[in-house]
């Protein structure tokens, strides 16, 4: 329980009608969850406007309402607080209600199109292995110390987010690592949080169904760094042309990492194999179990952030070398038949290109006994429904350019016709390239066909779903795990 005036500390309030010294037992922006004593936030969302549910909230016992527009009929005994931005006040209010837990943790946020999950997850594992109690908020899972909690969003809503951070504090966590999505920044889900540091990975084509333009997408990421306090660090990837943009207006300590440019943390890949790679980090050689240039970049981000957070520099590279990749990120499946399968979450043109280039490089320079000269790369890829349609032809074009055979298939079609999604993907394929492309809508059949086409030494990439263990078809969620399907198909071969 908390006083209403305490929840609204540091919030910009335009008008208050009613009693200010109320006891609030819970906060909510979902009228279905309202109980007596609730402070209800009427938030304008992408699908619905919470202002339409103010009466429903008061009928269920909400004693106070935060809104941008006062309802025509004010209910007696209910306090109404008018504000400029309900979503912003929700973020700050939720943080206040849970006792500002982010102020009691060393919270690091990771933002960018690709690499967020790997960096946040490996930082969690690195600090946990070193004996610290830590928390993780990621696309794959949320973890409080060692307790795993299923994840539904890359970045949770402000109430769930602060509730999880509060539990981390109660479990004596010292560090927390979280993915910060562009949607979360734009929707003020992280308002009220105090970050010890922020990491920028890269910015490539994604989420234009929401942001509409790349400039809007970039500016959402940049806002995260603009809002960092002077006590925090801002670590950015200078190999991405937007990396320096993120640092333009930040008050945080500016740090950088890069493979191709001079930076505070500079890396070079010396050797690359499917079992890992040898790389140099600031003139010191190390072996990592991760594979590919994109993961070399992730390693540099982990290294720089760990140093900024006070990790023992002398032990750092040794500890990083022990880390294994995040689930569904360049996740390898080997078989007795000599076929190598790789499951990866790559669902943007840039991510898919990075993974395919890495596989091609390792096939050319790796152990020839495992990858003979005539080895083929077979890629199975689809695109999600109800998402950015403009990247669909680009995804197919990248797959065809960098693979020997491509099978276009269903991903999560959601409410769309999967055949229509595949048709849109095909728009990126030139006529003379169709000879190496198959279209198989059923993803299970597509995977089995890839295995049937493969020979000893061939590589099969399943791209797009990674860690996800479901498909959403016409609003229904069905169990489907790429790694499980691939393993079964390889066993039955």
C-alpha positions in Angstrom: 0.0 0.0 0.0 1.2 3.5 -0.8 -0.2 7.0 -0.7 -1.3 8.4 -4.1 0.9 11.5 -3.7 3.9 9.3 -3.2 3.2 7.3 -6.4 3.0 10.6 -8.3 6.3 12.0 -7.2 8.3 13.5 -10.1 5.2 13.3 -12.4 4.0 16.3 -14.4 0.4 16.8 -13.2 -1.9 19.2 -14.9 -5.0 18.9 -12.7 -6.2 16.9 -9.7 -9.9 16.5 -9.0 -10.7 14.8 -5.7 -8.9 13.6 -2.6 -5.1 13.5 -2.9 -4.2 11.7 0.3 -5.5 8.3 -0.8 -4.2 4.8 0.0 -3.5 2.9 -3.2 -3.2 -0.9 -3.0 -2.3 -1.6 -6.6 -1.6 0.1 -10.0 -2.9 -1.1 -13.4 -3.5 0.1 -17.0 -5.7 -3.0 -17.7 -9.3 -2.5 -16.5 -9.8 -6.2 -16.4 -7.2 -6.5 -13.6 -8.6 -3.6 -11.5 -9.5 -4.3 -7.8 -10.8 -1.9 -5.1 -8.1 0.6 -4.2 -6.5 0.6 -7.6 -4.8 3.6 -9.3 -5.9 3.1 -13.0 -3.8 4.6 -15.8 -5.8 5.3 -19.0 -3.1 4.9 -21.6 -3.5 5.4 -25.4 -2.1 2.1 -26.9 -1.4 1.1 -30.5 -4.6 -1.1 -30.5 -6.9 0.4 -27.9 -7.3 3.6 -25.9 -7.5 3.1 -22.1 -9.7 6.2 -21.8 -12.6 4.1 -23.1 -12.2 1.8 -20.1 -12.2 4.5 -17.3 -15.9 3.7 -16.4 -15.2 0.0 -16.3 -12.2 0.6 -14.0 -14.2 2.7 -11.6 -17.1 0.2 -11.6 -14.5 -2.4 -10.4 -13.3 -0.2 -7.6 -10.6 2.0 -8.9 -10.2 4.9 -6.5 -8.0 7.1 -8.7 -7.6 7.6 -12.4 -4.7 9.0 -14.4 -5.8 10.3 -17.8 -5.1 12.7 -20.6 -8.8 13.6 -21.1 -11.2 13.8 -18.2 -14.4 11.8 -18.7 -17.6 13.7 -19.1 -19.1 12.2 -16.0 -16.9 12.2 -12.9 -17.7 9.5 -10.4 -18.1 10.6 -6.8 -15.4 9.4 -4.5 -12.9 8.8 -7.3 -9.8 11.1 -7.7 -9.0 12.1 -11.3 -5.5 13.2 -12.3 -5.1 14.9 -15.7 -1.6 14.6 -17.3 0.1 15.3 -20.6 1.2 11.8 -21.2 -0.3 8.8 -19.3 2.3 6.3 -20.5 5.1 8.5 -19.2 3.4 8.9 -15.8 2.7 5.1 -15.7 6.4 4.4 -16.0 7.4 6.8 -13.3 4.4 5.9 -11.1 5.1 2.2 -11.4 8.7 2.7 -10.4 7.6 4.8 -7.4 5.0 2.2 -6.4 7.6 -0.6 -6.3 10.1 1.5 -4.4 12.3 2.6 -7.3 14.1 -0.8 -7.5 16.3 0.2 -10.4 18.0 2.7 -8.1 19.1 -0.2 -5.9 20.6 -2.3 -8.8 23.4 -1.8 -11.3 21.0 -2.0 -14.3 22.5 -2.2 -17.8 20.2 -1.8 -20.9 21.1 -3.2 -24.3 19.4 -1.8 -27.4 19.8 -2.2 -31.1 18.3 -4.3 -33.9 20.5 -7.4 -33.5 22.6 -8.8 -30.6 20.5 -7.7 -27.7 19.6 -11.1 -26.4 23.1 -12.5 -26.7 24.8 -9.6 -25.0 22.3 -9.3 -22.1 22.2 -13.1 -21.6 26.0 -13.5 -21.6 26.5 -10.6 -19.3 24.1 -12.2 -16.9 26.0 -15.5 -17.2 29.4 -13.8 -16.8 28.5 -12.0 -13.6 26.5 -15.0 -12.2 29.5 -17.3 -12.8 31.7 -14.8 -11.0 29.5 -15.3 -7.9 27.2 -12.2 -8.1 23.4 -12.4 -7.7 22.0 -11.1 -10.9 18.8 -10.5 -12.8 18.0 -10.8 -16.6 15.2 -9.4 -18.6 15.3 -10.8 -22.2 13.3 -12.0 -25.2 14.0 -15.6 -24.3 13.5 -15.5 -20.5 13.5 -13.4 -17.4 15.7 -14.6 -14.5 15.8 -13.5 -10.9 19.0 -14.8 -9.4 18.6 -18.4 -10.7 14.7 -18.5 -10.9 13.6 -18.6 -14.5 10.3 -16.8 -15.4 8.9 -17.1 -19.0 9.2 -14.0 -21.1 6.3 -12.6 -23.2 7.9 -9.4 -24.5 11.5 -8.2 -25.2 10.8 -5.5 -22.7 7.8 -5.9 -20.3 5.2 -3.3 -19.5 6.2 -0.8 -16.8 4.3 -2.5 -14.0 5.6 -6.0 -14.7 9.0 -4.6 -15.3 9.2 -2.8 -12.0 7.7 -5.8 -10.2 10.4 -8.0 -11.6 13.1 -5.5 -10.6 11.6 -5.3 -7.1 11.9 -9.1 -6.8 15.5 -8.9 -7.9 16.2 -6.3 -5.2 14.4 -8.5 -2.6 16.6 -11.5 -3.7 19.7 -9.3 -3.1 20.7 -9.0 -6.8 23.5 -6.5 -7.4 23.4 -6.4 -11.2 20.6 -6.6 -13.7 20.8 -6.8 -17.5 17.9 -6.1 -19.8 17.0 -5.8 -23.5 15.6 -2.4 -24.3 13.4 -2.5 -27.4 12.6 0.5 -29.5 8.9 0.0 -28.8 9.6 0.1 -25.1 11.6 3.4 -25.4 8.9 5.0 -27.6 6.1 3.9 -25.3 7.8 5.1 -22.2 8.0 1.6 -20.7 11.4 2.4 -19.2 10.4 5.8 -17.8 11.4 6.1 -14.2 14.2 3.6 -14.4 17.8 4.4 -13.4 20.4 2.8 -15.6 24.1 2.2 -14.7 24.9 1.8 -18.4 23.6 1.4 -21.9 24.9 -0.6 -24.9 24.1 0.1 -28.6 24.6 -2.8 -31.0 23.5 -1.8 -34.4 20.6 -0.4 -36.4 19.2 -2.2 -39.4 15.9 -2.7 -41.3 13.2 -3.8 -38.8 10.0 -2.6 -37.1 9.1 -0.1 -39.8 5.5 -1.4 -39.4 5.6 0.5 -36.1 8.2 3.3 -36.6 7.3 4.0 -40.3 10.8 5.4 -41.0 14.4 4.5 -40.2 14.8 8.0 -38.7 12.0 7.4 -36.2 13.5 4.0 -35.4 17.0 5.5 -34.9 15.6 8.4 -32.8 13.8 5.9 -30.5 17.1 4.2 -29.8 18.9 7.5 -29.4 16.4 8.7 -26.8 17.6 5.9 -24.5 21.1 7.3 -24.5 19.9 10.9 -24.3 18.2 10.1 -21.0 21.1 8.2 -19.4 22.4 10.0 -16.3 26.0 11.3 -16.0 26.8 8.5 -13.5 26.2 5.9 -16.3 28.2 4.6 -19.2 27.2 4.7 -22.9 28.9 1.9 -24.9 28.4 2.1 -28.6 29.4 0.1 -31.7 31.4 2.4 -34.0 31.2 -0.2 -36.9 27.6 0.9 -37.3 27.1 4.3 -38.8 24.6 5.2 -36.2 26.9 4.3 -33.3 28.4 7.8 -32.9 24.8 9.3 -33.3 23.8 7.6 -30.1 26.5 9.5 -28.1 25.8 12.9 -29.5 23.6 14.2 -26.6 24.3 11.7 -23.8 25.5 12.9 -20.4 26.9 9.4 -19.7 30.5 8.4 -20.0 31.2 7.7 -23.7 32.8 4.3 -24.6 33.1 2.5 -27.9 33.9 -0.9 -29.4 34.6 -1.9 -33.0 36.1 -4.5 -35.3 36.8 -2.2 -38.2 37.4 1.2 -36.6 39.6 2.6 -33.8 37.7 2.3 -30.5 38.2 1.9 -26.8 37.7 -1.8 -27.2 39.1 -3.0 -30.6 38.8 -6.6 -31.8 40.2 -8.7 -34.7 39.0 -12.2 -35.7 42.1 -14.3 -36.3 40.5 -17.7 -37.0 37.0 -18.9 -37.3 35.5 -22.4 -37.0 32.1 -23.9 -36.2 33.4 -24.7 -32.7 34.4 -21.1 -32.0 36.9 -18.5 -33.0 40.3 -17.1 -32.1 40.2 -13.3 -31.7 42.3 -10.5 -30.4 40.8 -8.0 -28.0 43.0 -4.9 -27.4 46.1 -6.9 -28.3 45.3 -9.9 -26.1 44.4 -13.1 -27.8 41.4 -15.2 -26.6 39.3 -18.1 -27.8 35.5 -17.9 -27.7 33.0 -20.6 -28.2 30.8 -18.1 -30.2 31.1 -18.0 -33.9 31.2 -15.1 -36.5 32.0 -11.5 -36.8 28.7 -10.4 -35.4 29.5 -12.5 -32.2 33.0 -11.0 -32.2 31.3 -7.6 -32.0 29.0 -9.0 -29.2 32.1 -10.1 -27.3 33.6 -6.6 -27.4 30.3 -5.2 -26.1 30.4 -7.7 -23.2 34.0 -7.0 -22.5 33.6 -3.2 -22.5 30.4 -3.3 -20.3 32.0 -5.7 -17.8 35.0 -3.4 -17.4 32.7 -0.4 -16.9 30.7 -2.3 -14.3 33.9 -3.1 -12.4 34.6 -6.7 -13.4 38.3 -7.8 -12.7 40.0 -7.0 -16.0 42.7 -9.7 -15.5 40.1 -12.4 -15.2 37.7 -11.1 -17.8 38.8 -12.7 -21.1 39.3 -16.1 -19.4 35.8 -16.0 -18.1 34.4 -14.8 -21.4 36.1 -17.7 -23.2 33.9 -20.1 -21.1 30.6 -18.6 -22.2 28.3 -20.4 -24.6 25.8 -18.7 -26.9 22.3 -17.8 -26.0 19.6 -20.4 -26.9 18.5 -20.1 -30.6 21.5 -17.9 -31.5 23.8 -19.8 -33.9 22.6 -22.9 -32.1 24.2 -26.0 -33.7 22.8 -29.5 -34.2 25.2 -32.2 -35.3 24.2 -35.6 -36.7 25.8 -38.9 -37.3 25.3 -38.4 -41.0 27.8 -35.6 -41.0 25.2 -32.9 -41.7 25.5 -29.8 -39.5 22.3 -27.9 -38.6 22.2 -24.3 -37.3 19.2 -22.7 -35.7 19.2 -18.9 -35.5 16.8 -16.2 -34.6 17.9 -14.1 -37.6 14.6 -12.4 -38.7 16.0 -9.2 -40.3 17.9 -8.9 -43.6 21.1 -7.8 -41.8 21.0 -10.5 -39.2 20.4 -13.2 -41.9 23.2 -11.8 -44.0 25.6 -11.8 -41.0 24.8 -15.5 -40.2 25.0 -16.6 -43.8 28.3 -14.8 -44.3 29.7 -16.4 -41.2 28.7 -19.9 -42.3 30.2 -19.3 -45.8 33.5 -18.0 -44.3 33.8 -21.0 -42.0 33.0 -23.4 -44.7 35.8 -21.9 -46.9 38.4 -21.5 -44.2 37.4 -24.1 -41.6 38.3 -27.7 -41.2 38.0 -29.3 -44.7 37.4 -32.7 -43.2 34.2 -31.5 -41.7 33.2 -29.1 -44.5 34.4 -30.6 -47.9 34.9 -28.3 -50.8 31.6 -29.4 -52.5 29.6 -28.8 -49.3 26.3 -27.0 -49.8 24.5 -24.4 -47.6 20.8 -25.0 -47.5 18.7 -22.2 -45.9 15.2 -22.5 -44.6 13.6 -19.1 -44.0 10.3 -17.4 -43.7 8.9 -14.0 -42.5 6.4 -13.3 -39.7 2.9 -12.2 -40.3 1.4 -8.8 -39.1 4.9 -7.4 -39.1 7.1 -5.2 -41.4 6.2 -6.3 -44.9 9.0 -4.3 -46.6 11.8 -6.6 -45.4 10.2 -9.7 -46.9 11.7 -9.5 -50.4 15.0 -8.4 -48.8 15.1 -11.5 -46.6 14.6 -13.8 -49.7 17.2 -11.9 -51.7 19.8 -12.2 -49.0 19.1 -15.9 -48.6 19.3 -16.7 -52.3 22.5 -14.6 -52.7 24.4 -16.4 -49.9 23.0 -20.0 -50.1 23.2 -22.9 -52.5 19.6 -23.9 -52.0 16.8 -21.9 -50.3 13.4 -23.2 -49.0 10.9 -20.4 -48.4 8.4 -21.4 -45.8 6.1 -20.2 -43.0 7.4 -18.5 -39.9 4.7 -17.1 -37.6 2.0 -16.2 -40.1 -0.3 -14.9 -37.3 -3.4 -13.6 -39.1 -1.9 -13.5 -42.6 -2.0 -16.0 -45.4 1.4 -17.8 -45.2 1.3 -18.3 -49.0 0.9 -14.6 -49.5 3.9 -13.9 -47.3 6.0 -16.3 -49.3 4.8 -14.6 -52.5 5.9 -11.3 -51.2 9.3 -12.8 -50.3 9.7 -14.1 -53.9 9.5 -10.5 -55.2 13.1 -10.2 -54.1 14.3 -13.1 -56.2 15.5 -12.7 -59.8 14.2 -15.0 -62.5 17.5 -16.7 -63.0 17.8 -17.6 -59.3 14.5 -19.5 -59.0 16.3 -22.7 -60.0 17.7 -23.0 -56.4 14.5 -22.0 -54.6 11.7 -24.2 -53.3 8.5 -23.0 -51.6 7.1 -25.3 -48.9 4.5 -23.6 -46.7 4.4 -26.2 -44.0 7.5 -25.5 -41.9 7.9 -29.1 -40.7 7.9 -30.3 -44.3 10.3 -27.6 -45.3 12.8 -28.7 -42.6 12.4 -32.4 -43.5 13.0 -31.5 -47.2 16.1 -29.6 -46.3 17.5 -32.7 -44.5 16.5 -35.0 -47.4 18.4 -32.7 -49.8 21.5 -32.5 -47.7 24.6 -34.7 -48.0 27.5 -35.3 -45.7 29.3 -32.1 -44.9 26.4 -29.9 -45.9 25.1 -27.1 -43.6 21.4 -26.5 -43.0 20.4 -23.1 -41.6 16.9 -22.7 -40.0 16.5 -18.9 -39.8 13.8 -16.7 -38.1 12.5 -18.5 -35.1 15.5 -19.4 -33.0 14.5 -19.9 -29.4 10.7 -19.7 -30.1 8.9 -23.0 -29.5 5.6 -22.1 -31.1 3.9 -21.0 -34.3 1.0 -18.6 -34.4 -1.5 -19.5 -37.1 -4.8 -17.7 -37.4 -4.6 -16.5 -33.8 -3.9 -20.0 -32.4 -0.5 -20.9 -30.8 0.9 -24.3 -31.8 3.9 -26.0 -30.3 6.8 -25.8 -32.8 10.5 -25.9 -32.0 13.0 -25.6 -34.9 15.8 -27.3 -33.0 13.5 -30.2 -32.0 12.2 -30.6 -35.6 15.6 -30.5 -37.1 17.0 -33.0 -34.5 14.2 -35.4 -35.2 14.5 -35.1 -39.0 18.3 -35.8 -38.8 17.8 -38.8 -36.6 15.2 -40.3 -38.9 17.3 -39.7 -42.0 
